[in-house]
Amino acid sequence: MSGSRFLTLADVAEVLNTSVAQVYALVRRAELPAIKIGGRGQWRVESAQLEEYIQRQYVATREFVDAHPFTEAEVPADELG
């Protein structure tokens, strides 16, 4: 990430390697804190909030993995090489 305090939704999408629409959905569901600025209502995510979100996702993923042991049958077809 750059040294900017605030990121656009497009910046966040690039960091997370996902779409702007997915980031917007995270913001609107209040999973990723953001602010709305200006007359056109542009969204900005604070860099620190993005890092906290990422850390929360690591915790949630670990909890999911612990609760759902891996089986070979689960491997998504698009992950098979």
mmCIF file of the N, C-alpha and C atoms, coordinates in Angstrom:
data_MODEL
# 
_entry.id   MODEL 
# 
loop_
_atom_site.group_PDB 
_atom_site.id 
_atom_site.type_symbol 
_atom_site.label_atom_id 
_atom_site.label_alt_id 
_atom_site.label_comp_id 
_atom_site.label_asym_id 
_atom_site.label_entity_id 
_atom_site.label_seq_id 
_atom_site.pdbx_PDB_ins_code 
_atom_site.Cartn_x 
_atom_site.Cartn_y 
_atom_site.Cartn_z 
_atom_site.occupancy 
_atom_site.B_iso_or_equiv 
_atom_site.pdbx_formal_charge 
_atom_site.auth_seq_id 
_atom_site.auth_comp_id 
_atom_site.auth_asym_id 
_atom_site.auth_atom_id 
_atom_site.pdbx_PDB_model_num 
ATOM 1   N N  . MET A 1 1  ? 0.834   -1.185  0.000   1.00 0.00 ? 1  MET A N  1 
ATOM 2   C CA . MET A 1 1  ? 0.000   0.000   0.000   1.00 0.00 ? 1  MET A CA 1 
ATOM 3   C C  . MET A 1 1  ? 0.874   1.242   0.000   1.00 0.00 ? 1  MET A C  1 
ATOM 4   N N  . SER A 1 2  ? 0.324   2.270   -0.530  1.00 0.00 ? 2  SER A N  1 
ATOM 5   C CA . SER A 1 2  ? 1.045   3.538   -0.539  1.00 0.00 ? 2  SER A CA 1 
ATOM 6   C C  . SER A 1 2  ? 1.038   4.146   0.856   1.00 0.00 ? 2  SER A C  1 
ATOM 7   N N  . GLY A 1 3  ? 1.708   5.292   0.995   1.00 0.00 ? 3  GLY A N  1 
ATOM 8   C CA . GLY A 1 3  ? 1.770   5.963   2.274   1.00 0.00 ? 3  GLY A CA 1 
ATOM 9   C C  . GLY A 1 3  ? 0.544   6.800   2.572   1.00 0.00 ? 3  GLY A C  1 
ATOM 10  N N  . SER A 1 4  ? -0.457  6.786   1.714   1.00 0.00 ? 4  SER A N  1 
ATOM 11  C CA . SER A 1 4  ? -1.668  7.581   1.915   1.00 0.00 ? 4  SER A CA 1 
ATOM 12  C C  . SER A 1 4  ? -2.475  7.047   3.090   1.00 0.00 ? 4  SER A C  1 
ATOM 13  N N  . ARG A 1 5  ? -3.059  7.984   3.836   1.00 0.00 ? 5  ARG A N  1 
ATOM 14  C CA . ARG A 1 5  ? -3.907  7.577   4.954   1.00 0.00 ? 5  ARG A CA 1 
ATOM 15  C C  . ARG A 1 5  ? -5.192  6.936   4.460   1.00 0.00 ? 5  ARG A C  1 
ATOM 16  N N  . PHE A 1 6  ? -5.756  7.494   3.366   1.00 0.00 ? 6  PHE A N  1 
ATOM 17  C CA . PHE A 1 6  ? -7.022  7.006   2.842   1.00 0.00 ? 6  PHE A CA 1 
ATOM 18  C C  . PHE A 1 6  ? -6.852  6.396   1.460   1.00 0.00 ? 6  PHE A C  1 
ATOM 19  N N  . LEU A 1 7  ? -7.630  5.363   1.199   1.00 0.00 ? 7  LEU A N  1 
ATOM 20  C CA . LEU A 1 7  ? -7.606  4.649   -0.074  1.00 0.00 ? 7  LEU A CA 1 
ATOM 21  C C  . LEU A 1 7  ? -8.982  4.718   -0.725  1.00 0.00 ? 7  LEU A C  1 
ATOM 22  N N  . THR A 1 8  ? -9.002  4.748   -2.039  1.00 0.00 ? 8  THR A N  1 
ATOM 23  C CA . THR A 1 8  ? -10.265 4.641   -2.765  1.00 0.00 ? 8  THR A CA 1 
ATOM 24  C C  . THR A 1 8  ? -10.710 3.182   -2.730  1.00 0.00 ? 8  THR A C  1 
ATOM 25  N N  . LEU A 1 9  ? -11.955 2.942   -3.105  1.00 0.00 ? 9  LEU A N  1 
ATOM 26  C CA . LEU A 1 9  ? -12.426 1.559   -3.180  1.00 0.00 ? 9  LEU A CA 1 
ATOM 27  C C  . LEU A 1 9  ? -11.632 0.781   -4.224  1.00 0.00 ? 9  LEU A C  1 
ATOM 28  N N  . ALA A 1 10 ? -11.223 1.467   -5.295  1.00 0.00 ? 10 ALA A N  1 
ATOM 29  C CA . ALA A 1 10 ? -10.401 0.807   -6.320  1.00 0.00 ? 10 ALA A CA 1 
ATOM 30  C C  . ALA A 1 10 ? -9.036  0.418   -5.754  1.00 0.00 ? 10 ALA A C  1 
ATOM 31  N N  . ASP A 1 11 ? -8.461  1.286   -4.917  1.00 0.00 ? 11 ASP A N  1 
ATOM 32  C CA . ASP A 1 11 ? -7.185  0.957   -4.275  1.00 0.00 ? 11 ASP A CA 1 
ATOM 33  C C  . ASP A 1 11 ? -7.336  -0.277  -3.394  1.00 0.00 ? 11 ASP A C  1 
ATOM 34  N N  . VAL A 1 12 ? -8.403  -0.315  -2.613  1.00 0.00 ? 12 VAL A N  1 
ATOM 35  C CA . VAL A 1 12 ? -8.651  -1.451  -1.722  1.00 0.00 ? 12 VAL A CA 1 
ATOM 36  C C  . VAL A 1 12 ? -8.858  -2.718  -2.538  1.00 0.00 ? 12 VAL A C  1 
ATOM 37  N N  . ALA A 1 13 ? -9.614  -2.610  -3.633  1.00 0.00 ? 13 ALA A N  1 
ATOM 38  C CA . ALA A 1 13 ? -9.844  -3.770  -4.497  1.00 0.00 ? 13 ALA A CA 1 
ATOM 39  C C  . ALA A 1 13 ? -8.523  -4.313  -5.029  1.00 0.00 ? 13 ALA A C  1 
ATOM 40  N N  . GLU A 1 14 ? -7.603  -3.420  -5.380  1.00 0.00 ? 14 GLU A N  1 
ATOM 41  C CA . GLU A 1 14 ? -6.307  -3.852  -5.884  1.00 0.00 ? 14 GLU A CA 1 
ATOM 42  C C  . GLU A 1 14 ? -5.515  -4.576  -4.793  1.00 0.00 ? 14 GLU A C  1 
ATOM 43  N N  . VAL A 1 15 ? -5.518  -4.030  -3.585  1.00 0.00 ? 15 VAL A N  1 
ATOM 44  C CA . VAL A 1 15 ? -4.797  -4.658  -2.475  1.00 0.00 ? 15 VAL A CA 1 
ATOM 45  C C  . VAL A 1 15 ? -5.356  -6.053  -2.196  1.00 0.00 ? 15 VAL A C  1 
ATOM 46  N N  . LEU A 1 16 ? -6.679  -6.171  -2.194  1.00 0.00 ? 16 LEU A N  1 
ATOM 47  C CA . LEU A 1 16 ? -7.327  -7.446  -1.879  1.00 0.00 ? 16 LEU A CA 1 
ATOM 48  C C  . LEU A 1 16 ? -7.469  -8.364  -3.096  1.00 0.00 ? 16 LEU A C  1 
ATOM 49  N N  . ASN A 1 17 ? -7.077  -7.869  -4.260  1.00 0.00 ? 17 ASN A N  1 
ATOM 50  C CA . ASN A 1 17 ? -7.192  -8.634  -5.502  1.00 0.00 ? 17 ASN A CA 1 
ATOM 51  C C  . ASN A 1 17 ? -8.635  -9.100  -5.729  1.00 0.00 ? 17 ASN A C  1 
ATOM 52  N N  . THR A 1 18 ? -9.541  -8.143  -5.640  1.00 0.00 ? 18 THR A N  1 
ATOM 53  C CA . THR A 1 18 ? -10.955 -8.410  -5.839  1.00 0.00 ? 18 THR A CA 1 
ATOM 54  C C  . THR A 1 18 ? -11.562 -7.248  -6.624  1.00 0.00 ? 18 THR A C  1 
ATOM 55  N N  . SER A 1 19 ? -12.859 -7.233  -6.774  1.00 0.00 ? 19 SER A N  1 
ATOM 56  C CA . SER A 1 19 ? -13.509 -6.170  -7.549  1.00 0.00 ? 19 SER A CA 1 
ATOM 57  C C  . SER A 1 19 ? -13.909 -4.997  -6.668  1.00 0.00 ? 19 SER A C  1 
ATOM 58  N N  . VAL A 1 20 ? -14.091 -3.854  -7.305  1.00 0.00 ? 20 VAL A N  1 
ATOM 59  C CA . VAL A 1 20 ? -14.592 -2.680  -6.598  1.00 0.00 ? 20 VAL A CA 1 
ATOM 60  C C  . VAL A 1 20 ? -15.993 -2.970  -6.054  1.00 0.00 ? 20 VAL A C  1 
ATOM 61  N N  . ALA A 1 21 ? -16.789 -3.710  -6.807  1.00 0.00 ? 21 ALA A N  1 
ATOM 62  C CA . ALA A 1 21 ? -18.138 -4.063  -6.351  1.00 0.00 ? 21 ALA A CA 1 
ATOM 63  C C  . ALA A 1 21 ? -18.084 -4.878  -5.060  1.00 0.00 ? 21 ALA A C  1 
ATOM 64  N N  . GLN A 1 22 ? -17.135 -5.781  -4.952  1.00 0.00 ? 22 GLN A N  1 
ATOM 65  C CA . GLN A 1 22 ? -17.000 -6.581  -3.732  1.00 0.00 ? 22 GLN A CA 1 
ATOM 66  C C  . GLN A 1 22 ? -16.584 -5.698  -2.559  1.00 0.00 ? 22 GLN A C  1 
ATOM 67  N N  . VAL A 1 23 ? -15.673 -4.774  -2.784  1.00 0.00 ? 23 VAL A N  1 
ATOM 68  C CA . VAL A 1 23 ? -15.241 -3.857  -1.728  1.00 0.00 ? 23 VAL A CA 1 
ATOM 69  C C  . VAL A 1 23 ? -16.408 -2.972  -1.310  1.00 0.00 ? 23 VAL A C  1 
ATOM 70  N N  . TYR A 1 24 ? -17.162 -2.475  -2.272  1.00 0.00 ? 24 TYR A N  1 
ATOM 71  C CA . TYR A 1 24 ? -18.343 -1.661  -1.960  1.00 0.00 ? 24 TYR A CA 1 
ATOM 72  C C  . TYR A 1 24 ? -19.316 -2.453  -1.084  1.00 0.00 ? 24 TYR A C  1 
ATOM 73  N N  . ALA A 1 25 ? -19.517 -3.716  -1.408  1.00 0.00 ? 25 ALA A N  1 
ATOM 74  C CA . ALA A 1 25 ? -20.407 -4.561  -0.609  1.00 0.00 ? 25 ALA A CA 1 
ATOM 75  C C  . ALA A 1 25 ? -19.873 -4.719  0.815   1.00 0.00 ? 25 ALA A C  1 
ATOM 76  N N  . LEU A 1 26 ? -18.570 -4.878  0.971   1.00 0.00 ? 26 LEU A N  1 
ATOM 77  C CA . LEU A 1 26 ? -17.974 -4.973  2.315   1.00 0.00 ? 26 LEU A CA 1 
ATOM 78  C C  . LEU A 1 26 ? -18.232 -3.694  3.110   1.00 0.00 ? 26 LEU A C  1 
ATOM 79  N N  . VAL A 1 27 ? -18.081 -2.558  2.433   1.00 0.00 ? 27 VAL A N  1 
ATOM 80  C CA . VAL A 1 27 ? -18.308 -1.263  3.083   1.00 0.00 ? 27 VAL A CA 1 
ATOM 81  C C  . VAL A 1 27 ? -19.782 -1.108  3.463   1.00 0.00 ? 27 VAL A C  1 
ATOM 82  N N  . ARG A 1 28 ? -20.676 -1.391  2.548   1.00 0.00 ? 28 ARG A N  1 
ATOM 83  C CA . ARG A 1 28 ? -22.110 -1.212  2.797   1.00 0.00 ? 28 ARG A CA 1 
ATOM 84  C C  . ARG A 1 28 ? -22.636 -2.166  3.863   1.00 0.00 ? 28 ARG A C  1 
ATOM 85  N N  . ARG A 1 29 ? -22.008 -3.352  3.994   1.00 0.00 ? 29 ARG A N  1 
ATOM 86  C CA . ARG A 1 29 ? -22.387 -4.297  5.055   1.00 0.00 ? 29 ARG A CA 1 
ATOM 87  C C  . ARG A 1 29 ? -21.677 -3.981  6.368   1.00 0.00 ? 29 ARG A C  1 
ATOM 88  N N  . ALA A 1 30 ? -20.893 -2.900  6.382   1.00 0.00 ? 30 ALA A N  1 
ATOM 89  C CA . ALA A 1 30 ? -20.148 -2.453  7.569   1.00 0.00 ? 30 ALA A CA 1 
ATOM 90  C C  . ALA A 1 30 ? -19.100 -3.467  8.023   1.00 0.00 ? 30 ALA A C  1 
ATOM 91  N N  . GLU A 1 31 ? -18.649 -4.320  7.117   1.00 0.00 ? 31 GLU A N  1 
ATOM 92  C CA . GLU A 1 31 ? -17.557 -5.237  7.430   1.00 0.00 ? 31 GLU A CA 1 
ATOM 93  C C  . GLU A 1 31 ? -16.212 -4.530  7.325   1.00 0.00 ? 31 GLU A C  1 
ATOM 94  N N  . LEU A 1 32 ? -16.164 -3.513  6.468   1.00 0.00 ? 32 LEU A N  1 
ATOM 95  C CA . LEU A 1 32 ? -14.961 -2.721  6.270   1.00 0.00 ? 32 LEU A CA 1 
ATOM 96  C C  . LEU A 1 32 ? -15.330 -1.257  6.501   1.00 0.00 ? 32 LEU A C  1 
ATOM 97  N N  . PRO A 1 33 ? -14.910 -0.687  7.631   1.00 0.00 ? 33 PRO A N  1 
ATOM 98  C CA . PRO A 1 33 ? -15.256 0.715   7.918   1.00 0.00 ? 33 PRO A CA 1 
ATOM 99  C C  . PRO A 1 33 ? -14.713 1.667   6.853   1.00 0.00 ? 33 PRO A C  1 
ATOM 100 N N  . ALA A 1 34 ? -15.545 2.640   6.491   1.00 0.00 ? 34 ALA A N  1 
ATOM 101 C CA . ALA A 1 34 ? -15.167 3.627   5.481   1.00 0.00 ? 34 ALA A CA 1 
ATOM 102 C C  . ALA A 1 34 ? -15.906 4.927   5.772   1.00 0.00 ? 34 ALA A C  1 
ATOM 103 N N  . ILE A 1 35 ? -15.483 5.975   5.091   1.00 0.00 ? 35 ILE A N  1 
ATOM 104 C CA . ILE A 1 35 ? -16.184 7.256   5.184   1.00 0.00 ? 35 ILE A CA 1 
ATOM 105 C C  . ILE A 1 35 ? -16.625 7.662   3.787   1.00 0.00 ? 35 ILE A C  1 
ATOM 106 N N  . LYS A 1 36 ? -17.687 8.431   3.747   1.00 0.00 ? 36 LYS A N  1 
ATOM 107 C CA . LYS A 1 36 ? -18.218 8.952   2.487   1.00 0.00 ? 36 LYS A CA 1 
ATOM 108 C C  . LYS A 1 36 ? -17.922 10.443  2.481   1.00 0.00 ? 36 LYS A C  1 
ATOM 109 N N  . ILE A 1 37 ? -17.255 10.925  1.450   1.00 0.00 ? 37 ILE A N  1 
ATOM 110 C CA . ILE A 1 37 ? -16.846 12.330  1.419   1.00 0.00 ? 37 ILE A CA 1 
ATOM 111 C C  . ILE A 1 37 ? -17.341 13.025  0.163   1.00 0.00 ? 37 ILE A C  1 
ATOM 112 N N  . GLY A 1 38 ? -17.424 14.327  0.245   1.00 0.00 ? 38 GLY A N  1 
ATOM 113 C CA . GLY A 1 38 ? -17.745 15.142  -0.922  1.00 0.00 ? 38 GLY A CA 1 
ATOM 114 C C  . GLY A 1 38 ? -19.178 15.056  -1.371  1.00 0.00 ? 38 GLY A C  1 
ATOM 115 N N  . GLY A 1 39 ? -19.541 15.984  -2.237  1.00 0.00 ? 39 GLY A N  1 
ATOM 116 C CA . GLY A 1 39 ? -20.891 16.061  -2.762  1.00 0.00 ? 39 GLY A CA 1 
ATOM 117 C C  . GLY A 1 39 ? -21.270 14.867  -3.614  1.00 0.00 ? 39 GLY A C  1 
ATOM 118 N N  . ARG A 1 40 ? -20.295 14.219  -4.212  1.00 0.00 ? 40 ARG A N  1 
ATOM 119 C CA . ARG A 1 40 ? -20.570 13.055  -5.059  1.00 0.00 ? 40 ARG A CA 1 
ATOM 120 C C  . ARG A 1 40 ? -20.539 11.760  -4.267  1.00 0.00 ? 40 ARG A C  1 
ATOM 121 N N  . GLY A 1 41 ? -20.270 11.862  -2.971  1.00 0.00 ? 41 GLY A N  1 
ATOM 122 C CA . GLY A 1 41 ? -20.324 10.678  -2.120  1.00 0.00 ? 41 GLY A CA 1 
ATOM 123 C C  . GLY A 1 41 ? -19.267 9.647   -2.418  1.00 0.00 ? 41 GLY A C  1 
ATOM 124 N N  . GLN A 1 42 ? -18.042 10.086  -2.558  1.00 0.00 ? 42 GLN A N  1 
ATOM 125 C CA . GLN A 1 42 ? -16.951 9.146   -2.801  1.00 0.00 ? 42 GLN A CA 1 
ATOM 126 C C  . GLN A 1 42 ? -16.553 8.473   -1.493  1.00 0.00 ? 42 GLN A C  1 
ATOM 127 N N  . TRP A 1 43 ? -16.303 7.177   -1.558  1.00 0.00 ? 43 TRP A N  1 
ATOM 128 C CA . TRP A 1 43 ? -15.930 6.399   -0.383  1.00 0.00 ? 43 TRP A CA 1 
ATOM 129 C C  . TRP A 1 43 ? -14.419 6.365   -0.226  1.00 0.00 ? 43 TRP A C  1 
ATOM 130 N N  . ARG A 1 44 ? -13.979 6.413   1.030   1.00 0.00 ? 44 ARG A N  1 
ATOM 131 C CA . ARG A 1 44 ? -12.561 6.273   1.350   1.00 0.00 ? 44 ARG A CA 1 
ATOM 132 C C  . ARG A 1 44 ? -12.416 5.333   2.533   1.00 0.00 ? 44 ARG A C  1 
ATOM 133 N N  . VAL A 1 45 ? -11.408 4.494   2.451   1.00 0.00 ? 45 VAL A N  1 
ATOM 134 C CA . VAL A 1 45 ? -11.098 3.537   3.508   1.00 0.00 ? 45 VAL A CA 1 
ATOM 135 C C  . VAL A 1 45 ? -9.742  3.913   4.086   1.00 0.00 ? 45 VAL A C  1 
ATOM 136 N N  . GLU A 1 46 ? -9.678  4.065   5.381   1.00 0.00 ? 46 GLU A N  1 
ATOM 137 C CA . GLU A 1 46 ? -8.413  4.381   6.022   1.00 0.00 ? 46 GLU A CA 1 
ATOM 138 C C  . GLU A 1 46 ? -7.500  3.162   5.967   1.00 0.00 ? 46 GLU A C  1 
ATOM 139 N N  . SER A 1 47 ? -6.245  3.375   5.650   1.00 0.00 ? 47 SER A N  1 
ATOM 140 C CA . SER A 1 47 ? -5.271  2.282   5.529   1.00 0.00 ? 47 SER A CA 1 
ATOM 141 C C  . SER A 1 47 ? -5.268  1.393   6.769   1.00 0.00 ? 47 SER A C  1 
ATOM 142 N N  . ALA A 1 48 ? -5.328  2.024   7.945   1.00 0.00 ? 48 ALA A N  1 
ATOM 143 C CA . ALA A 1 48 ? -5.319  1.259   9.197   1.00 0.00 ? 48 ALA A CA 1 
ATOM 144 C C  . ALA A 1 48 ? -6.561  0.368   9.307   1.00 0.00 ? 48 ALA A C  1 
ATOM 145 N N  . GLN A 1 49 ? -7.715  0.865   8.824   1.00 0.00 ? 49 GLN A N  1 
ATOM 146 C CA . GLN A 1 49 ? -8.940  0.059   8.855   1.00 0.00 ? 49 GLN A CA 1 
ATOM 147 C C  . GLN A 1 49 ? -8.825  -1.148  7.925   1.00 0.00 ? 49 GLN A C  1 
ATOM 148 N N  . LEU A 1 50 ? -8.194  -0.952  6.777   1.00 0.00 ? 50 LEU A N  1 
ATOM 149 C CA . LEU A 1 50 ? -7.989  -2.073  5.855   1.00 0.00 ? 50 LEU A CA 1 
ATOM 150 C C  . LEU A 1 50 ? -7.100  -3.125  6.502   1.00 0.00 ? 50 LEU A C  1 
ATOM 151 N N  . GLU A 1 51 ? -6.025  -2.697  7.142   1.00 0.00 ? 51 GLU A N  1 
ATOM 152 C CA . GLU A 1 51 ? -5.133  -3.654  7.804   1.00 0.00 ? 51 GLU A CA 1 
ATOM 153 C C  . GLU A 1 51 ? -5.862  -4.403  8.918   1.00 0.00 ? 51 GLU A C  1 
ATOM 154 N N  . GLU A 1 52 ? -6.701  -3.692  9.685   1.00 0.00 ? 52 GLU A N  1 
ATOM 155 C CA . GLU A 1 52 ? -7.479  -4.351  10.737  1.00 0.00 ? 52 GLU A CA 1 
ATOM 156 C C  . GLU A 1 52 ? -8.455  -5.358  10.146  1.00 0.00 ? 52 GLU A C  1 
ATOM 157 N N  . TYR A 1 53 ? -9.082  -4.997  9.033   1.00 0.00 ? 53 TYR A N  1 
ATOM 158 C CA . TYR A 1 53 ? -9.997  -5.923  8.346   1.00 0.00 ? 53 TYR A CA 1 
ATOM 159 C C  . TYR A 1 53 ? -9.249  -7.191  7.919   1.00 0.00 ? 53 TYR A C  1 
ATOM 160 N N  . ILE A 1 54 ? -8.080  -7.008  7.337   1.00 0.00 ? 54 ILE A N  1 
ATOM 161 C CA . ILE A 1 54 ? -7.282  -8.157  6.897   1.00 0.00 ? 54 ILE A CA 1 
ATOM 162 C C  . ILE A 1 54 ? -6.946  -9.050  8.089   1.00 0.00 ? 54 ILE A C  1 
ATOM 163 N N  . GLN A 1 55 ? -6.541  -8.466  9.197   1.00 0.00 ? 55 GLN A N  1 
ATOM 164 C CA . GLN A 1 55 ? -6.222  -9.257  10.386  1.00 0.00 ? 55 GLN A CA 1 
ATOM 165 C C  . GLN A 1 55 ? -7.453  -10.002 10.905  1.00 0.00 ? 55 GLN A C  1 
ATOM 166 N N  . ARG A 1 56 ? -8.614  -9.341  10.884  1.00 0.00 ? 56 ARG A N  1 
ATOM 167 C CA . ARG A 1 56 ? -9.853  -10.019 11.299  1.00 0.00 ? 56 ARG A CA 1 
ATOM 168 C C  . ARG A 1 56 ? -10.155 -11.200 10.390  1.00 0.00 ? 56 ARG A C  1 
ATOM 169 N N  . GLN A 1 57 ? -9.880  -11.047 9.102   1.00 0.00 ? 57 GLN A N  1 
ATOM 170 C CA . GLN A 1 57 ? -10.126 -12.137 8.161   1.00 0.00 ? 57 GLN A CA 1 
ATOM 171 C C  . GLN A 1 57 ? -9.196  -13.314 8.417   1.00 0.00 ? 57 GLN A C  1 
ATOM 172 N N  . TYR A 1 58 ? -7.949  -13.033 8.799   1.00 0.00 ? 58 TYR A N  1 
ATOM 173 C CA . TYR A 1 58 ? -7.034  -14.121 9.172   1.00 0.00 ? 58 TYR A CA 1 
ATOM 174 C C  . TYR A 1 58 ? -7.587  -14.893 10.368  1.00 0.00 ? 58 TYR A C  1 
ATOM 175 N N  . VAL A 1 59 ? -8.089  -14.191 11.367  1.00 0.00 ? 59 VAL A N  1 
ATOM 176 C CA . VAL A 1 59 ? -8.664  -14.831 12.551  1.00 0.00 ? 59 VAL A CA 1 
ATOM 177 C C  . VAL A 1 59 ? -9.893  -15.651 12.160  1.00 0.00 ? 59 VAL A C  1 
ATOM 178 N N  . ALA A 1 60 ? -10.789 -15.053 11.379  1.00 0.00 ? 60 ALA A N  1 
ATOM 179 C CA . ALA A 1 60 ? -12.007 -15.751 10.963  1.00 0.00 ? 60 ALA A CA 1 
ATOM 180 C C  . ALA A 1 60 ? -11.674 -16.986 10.124  1.00 0.00 ? 60 ALA A C  1 
ATOM 181 N N  . THR A 1 61 ? -10.675 -16.869 9.270   1.00 0.00 ? 61 THR A N  1 
ATOM 182 C CA . THR A 1 61 ? -10.279 -18.006 8.441   1.00 0.00 ? 61 THR A CA 1 
ATOM 183 C C  . THR A 1 61 ? -9.699  -19.118 9.294   1.00 0.00 ? 61 THR A C  1 
ATOM 184 N N  . ARG A 1 62 ? -8.859  -18.764 10.258  1.00 0.00 ? 62 ARG A N  1 
ATOM 185 C CA . ARG A 1 62 ? -8.287  -19.766 11.164  1.00 0.00 ? 62 ARG A CA 1 
ATOM 186 C C  . ARG A 1 62 ? -9.397  -20.480 11.925  1.00 0.00 ? 62 ARG A C  1 
ATOM 187 N N  . GLU A 1 63 ? -10.382 -19.731 12.411  1.00 0.00 ? 63 GLU A N  1 
ATOM 188 C CA . GLU A 1 63 ? -11.503 -20.336 13.136  1.00 0.00 ? 63 GLU A CA 1 
ATOM 189 C C  . GLU A 1 63 ? -12.284 -21.277 12.224  1.00 0.00 ? 63 GLU A C  1 
ATOM 190 N N  . PHE A 1 64 ? -12.487 -20.870 10.972  1.00 0.00 ? 64 PHE A N  1 
ATOM 191 C CA . PHE A 1 64 ? -13.193 -21.727 10.024  1.00 0.00 ? 64 PHE A CA 1 
ATOM 192 C C  . PHE A 1 64 ? -12.410 -23.011 9.764   1.00 0.00 ? 64 PHE A C  1 
ATOM 193 N N  . VAL A 1 65 ? -11.116 -22.865 9.530   1.00 0.00 ? 65 VAL A N  1 
ATOM 194 C CA . VAL A 1 65 ? -10.267 -24.035 9.243   1.00 0.00 ? 65 VAL A CA 1 
ATOM 195 C C  . VAL A 1 65 ? -10.262 -24.986 10.439  1.00 0.00 ? 65 VAL A C  1 
ATOM 196 N N  . ASP A 1 66 ? -10.154 -24.425 11.641  1.00 0.00 ? 66 ASP A N  1 
ATOM 197 C CA . ASP A 1 66 ? -10.159 -25.262 12.842  1.00 0.00 ? 66 ASP A CA 1 
ATOM 198 C C  . ASP A 1 66 ? -11.480 -26.008 13.009  1.00 0.00 ? 66 ASP A C  1 
ATOM 199 N N  . ALA A 1 67 ? -12.580 -25.364 12.659  1.00 0.00 ? 67 ALA A N  1 
ATOM 200 C CA . ALA A 1 67 ? -13.903 -25.967 12.818  1.00 0.00 ? 67 ALA A CA 1 
ATOM 201 C C  . ALA A 1 67 ? -14.265 -26.917 11.676  1.00 0.00 ? 67 ALA A C  1 
ATOM 202 N N  . HIS A 1 68 ? -13.585 -26.774 10.536  1.00 0.00 ? 68 HIS A N  1 
ATOM 203 C CA . HIS A 1 68 ? -13.908 -27.576 9.356   1.00 0.00 ? 68 HIS A CA 1 
ATOM 204 C C  . HIS A 1 68 ? -12.620 -28.195 8.796   1.00 0.00 ? 68 HIS A C  1 
ATOM 205 N N  . PRO A 1 69 ? -12.226 -29.357 9.310   1.00 0.00 ? 69 PRO A N  1 
ATOM 206 C CA . PRO A 1 69 ? -10.989 -29.986 8.836   1.00 0.00 ? 69 PRO A CA 1 
ATOM 207 C C  . PRO A 1 69 ? -11.017 -30.204 7.322   1.00 0.00 ? 69 PRO A C  1 
ATOM 208 N N  . PHE A 1 70 ? -9.865  -30.064 6.721   1.00 0.00 ? 70 PHE A N  1 
ATOM 209 C CA . PHE A 1 70 ? -9.698  -30.180 5.271   1.00 0.00 ? 70 PHE A CA 1 
ATOM 210 C C  . PHE A 1 70 ? -9.908  -31.613 4.795   1.00 0.00 ? 70 PHE A C  1 
ATOM 211 N N  . THR A 1 71 ? -10.584 -31.733 3.655   1.00 0.00 ? 71 THR A N  1 
ATOM 212 C CA . THR A 1 71 ? -10.674 -33.013 2.958   1.00 0.00 ? 71 THR A CA 1 
ATOM 213 C C  . THR A 1 71 ? -10.314 -32.777 1.500   1.00 0.00 ? 71 THR A C  1 
ATOM 214 N N  . GLU A 1 72 ? -9.718  -33.743 0.870   1.00 0.00 ? 72 GLU A N  1 
ATOM 215 C CA . GLU A 1 72 ? -9.294  -33.615 -0.536  1.00 0.00 ? 72 GLU A CA 1 
ATOM 216 C C  . GLU A 1 72 ? -10.471 -33.317 -1.460  1.00 0.00 ? 72 GLU A C  1 
ATOM 217 N N  . ALA A 1 73 ? -11.664 -33.751 -1.103  1.00 0.00 ? 73 ALA A N  1 
ATOM 218 C CA . ALA A 1 73 ? -12.844 -33.537 -1.943  1.00 0.00 ? 73 ALA A CA 1 
ATOM 219 C C  . ALA A 1 73 ? -13.229 -32.072 -2.042  1.00 0.00 ? 73 ALA A C  1 
ATOM 220 N N  . GLU A 1 74 ? -12.705 -31.231 -1.148  1.00 0.00 ? 74 GLU A N  1 
ATOM 221 C CA . GLU A 1 74 ? -13.065 -29.813 -1.128  1.00 0.00 ? 74 GLU A CA 1 
ATOM 222 C C  . GLU A 1 74 ? -12.319 -28.953 -2.115  1.00 0.00 ? 74 GLU A C  1 
ATOM 223 N N  . VAL A 1 75 ? -11.234 -29.414 -2.701  1.00 0.00 ? 75 VAL A N  1 
ATOM 224 C CA . VAL A 1 75 ? -10.379 -28.575 -3.519  1.00 0.00 ? 75 VAL A CA 1 
ATOM 225 C C  . VAL A 1 75 ? -11.191 -28.048 -4.718  1.00 0.00 ? 75 VAL A C  1 
ATOM 226 N N  . PRO A 1 76 ? -11.361 -26.734 -4.817  1.00 0.00 ? 76 PRO A N  1 
ATOM 227 C CA . PRO A 1 76 ? -12.108 -26.169 -5.953  1.00 0.00 ? 76 PRO A CA 1 
ATOM 228 C C  . PRO A 1 76 ? -11.421 -26.484 -7.275  1.00 0.00 ? 76 PRO A C  1 
ATOM 229 N N  . ALA A 1 77 ? -12.195 -26.744 -8.293  1.00 0.00 ? 77 ALA A N  1 
ATOM 230 C CA . ALA A 1 77 ? -11.650 -27.105 -9.603  1.00 0.00 ? 77 ALA A CA 1 
ATOM 231 C C  . ALA A 1 77 ? -10.714 -26.019 -10.133 1.00 0.00 ? 77 ALA A C  1 
ATOM 232 N N  . ASP A 1 78 ? -11.019 -24.753 -9.863  1.00 0.00 ? 78 ASP A N  1 
ATOM 233 C CA . ASP A 1 78 ? -10.181 -23.660 -10.382 1.00 0.00 ? 78 ASP A CA 1 
ATOM 234 C C  . ASP A 1 78 ? -8.859  -23.552 -9.627  1.00 0.00 ? 78 ASP A C  1 
ATOM 235 N N  . GLU A 1 79 ? -8.669  -24.291 -8.554  1.00 0.00 ? 79 GLU A N  1 
ATOM 236 C CA . GLU A 1 79 ? -7.424  -24.273 -7.780  1.00 0.00 ? 79 GLU A CA 1 
ATOM 237 C C  . GLU A 1 79 ? -6.525  -25.467 -8.110  1.00 0.00 ? 79 GLU A C  1 
ATOM 238 N N  . LEU A 1 80 ? -6.950  -26.324 -9.011  1.00 0.00 ? 80 LEU A N  1 
ATOM 239 C CA . LEU A 1 80 ? -6.221  -27.549 -9.292  1.00 0.00 ? 80 LEU A CA 1 
ATOM 240 C C  . LEU A 1 80 ? -5.115  -27.409 -10.321 1.00 0.00 ? 80 LEU A C  1 
ATOM 241 N N  . GLY A 1 81 ? -4.723  -26.287 -10.662 1.00 0.00 ? 81 GLY A N  1 
ATOM 242 C CA . GLY A 1 81 ? -3.547  -26.176 -11.506 1.00 0.00 ? 81 GLY A CA 1 
ATOM 243 C C  . GLY A 1 81 ? -3.838  -25.896 -12.893 1.00 0.00 ? 81 GLY A C  1 
# 
